[in-house]
């Protein structure tokens, strides 16, 4: 049996909902980052990490957890990253839309961090859309999250 772990951070509950959907599809539990520690990240087969996109990056909690771990802590672990993000077309300002589009998203940053720690990226970072900063999630995103998790599972 594979040892799978899902860690997330959430401000408005949207990222938590996506994490719960992913964890259910992977038959495991989702753990908030403030309840996660390095010991839980040992001897894993797969790790999925998610965060809302805040200023083009993951939350401080996600960054802090991984910055305190040894560089090779995830060697051999299949890893995946996701974020929640605003739909670009809903941003009124063209300048802000351009900055958001070019600045990147949390999933990309998380994926790079996990790879630097030795993880094998199972799939590119995945973004799940909210209708505005505080949500809610767009229709169908939880189903899409579960489907993405099933794809990750096949790649272990």
Buried (B, 14 or more C-beta within 10 A) or exposed (E): EEEBBBBBBBBBBBBBBBBBBBBBBBEBEBBBBEEBEEEBBEEBBBBBBBBBBBEBBBBEBBBEBBEEBEEEBBEEBBBBBBBBBBEEEEBEEEEEBEEBEEEBBBBBBBBBBBBEBBBBBBBEBBBBBBBEEEBEBBEEBBEBBBEBBEEBBEEE
